[in-house]
């Protein structure tokens, strides 16, 4: 539908144009009206504007090119979305001043995806396009001006690696046939997941279609790119990451745009790569927080790929050792099938997993545990692995967690009985025995008579912890054994050589070991499980499974020791290696208390008056508002800030996003000074 031009985009007076030495321009003979998405990230201007195309730009003003137009009296960048014969605007249209480059960098498919992402997350099209299209690098564009050369034919796929999964071979067959299969894959422990994804990419490329594989970080990109290049012609595989310089990144991106690459491996920004004829979209470890964009409108890679797969008719693969509640929802809704191994195959591949009590009393009774927080059984597993000539992995929580309240008896995170939000003390200090009553950080209700839902205890305690114990402590516990660190302020190690040694790593920084680890010790389980995070159990299991998957099978002596209460459901899920069962229980629990993904939720943060204005602008019928409650200001001079949570049934998610976008547009049009941040389905709510 044609969009009227905004009054601010009205043409400059003819006298001004003549003064600039341009004379009177003539409009293009055909389709003289260009629909332009201007690069102005204001909510009330989030729509295309109509401009006239001058005759001398007719040949280069094609859909997708970068242009310069006059908007509100100044020249701004934009993208040409379409050309039409007439405009609905009754006034005079401004001219397209310049075509920056004839390269059509914003394809119609990516433009539609950007619009869909903006609408889902109550965002602005211009913000999403910035994530999708890298900045232009003129020298790289000129150097890559040679005609596009199609990649060589892909070899026949080898699907033998997928035979361990009953539905694996069928999924590869669907890819080779060009069908839009949707699947959630749980990789076996010790699985070469890079090879399996490379085989899926080969099957897709053999069908003449493109494959897009998104992973959390640079280490994973390097490993997966190497696996794909080993199975496919290297020139047909491109790696896209933020670590590349602007010239190299743009050069590779142009290879994708021009069709000389058929497979793309990258981090979250690669989810918008302009691959033609998409056949497969895959994301590895979709629960990793690296997949969540920290800039507005804060899209998550998994959701972007789901939108893209639906629109492009492509296959989708959500893969990992763990399973998120969102992936479980895809399975339970029937939109995706699960690819899992049978229990016999799983038992043969997994290490032996045991849980050990980590209470203060148990540590006091165990002299070994007092040395480095490792109980005697953990020491025995480590010593056995070292004696067998294998390295030992020690996973410690990331440092710097904020204070929270927990049950004084069982250390379960203290939560509100009304909304299941985390409890905190008004003072913010979290001192044990404080007289002030705790309150909910989500809905603001005061909890005057706390009772733990797990053990029934009534006492509260402060919980502040992190990875303060160092590798030196473990060095004293294991004299003569080399100790390396990865993450937590130290350099992240990608891979270690075989042989005895100890690796101390924070979650996500565990290096691969040639031949596998002989044992893994997962310390401070209570510290991970007590965090006041909606996704704490899911995230903890994901971290544990990621580390445990690096250990050799039990048949080869592999052992995993988790220092946590064995009765906790997430610990039981690790012992049984049952991420699917845990995800199903997690989804059911969230449905019971009304939290994503069972519902759609928005977090609205800003000054008290601004938050109230958003909430009063008109929410969908049936919307429930939790709060607002006061939150810590980002900076000391910002004054008081509040957050409100708004939740609706999943069927009303689009309506909620549209209502919040409209409210933001109204404030933007009035030039409201106090900004408000809106996050749809936020990953973390503390």
Secondary structure, 3 states (H helix, E strand, C coil): CCCCCCHHHECCCHHHHHHCCCCCCCECCCCCEEEEEECCCCHHHCCCEEEECEHHHCCCCCCCCEEEEEECCEEEEEEEEEEECCCCCCCCECEEEEEEECCCCCCHHHHHHHHHHHHHCCCCHHHHHHHHCCCCCHHHHHHCCCCCCCCCCCCCCCCHHHHHCCCHHHHHHHHHCCCCCEEEEECCCCCCHHHHHHHHHHHHHHCCCEEEEECCCHHHHHHHHHHHHHHCCHHHEEEECCCCCHHHHHHHHHHHHCCCCCEEEECHHHHHCCCCCEEEEEEECCCCHHHECCCCCCCEHHHHHHHHHHHHCCEEEEEECCCCHHHHHHHHCCCCEEECCCHHHHHHHCCEEEEECCCHHHHHHCHHHHHHCCCHHHHHHHHHHHHCCCEEEEEECCCCCCCEEEECCCCCECECCCCCCEEEECCCCCCCCCCCCEEECCCCCEECCCCCCCCCCCCEEEECCCCCCCHHHHHHHCCCCCEEEECCCCCCCCEECCCCEEEEEECCCCCEECCCECEEEECCHHHHHCCCCCCHHHHHHHHHHHHHCCECCHHHCCEEEEECCCCCHHHHHHHHCCHHHHHHHHHHHHHHHCCCCCEEEEEEEECHHHHHHHHHCCCCCCCEEEEEEEECCCCHHHCCEEEEEEEEEHHHHHHHHHHHHHHHHHHHHCCCCCCCEEEECCCCCC
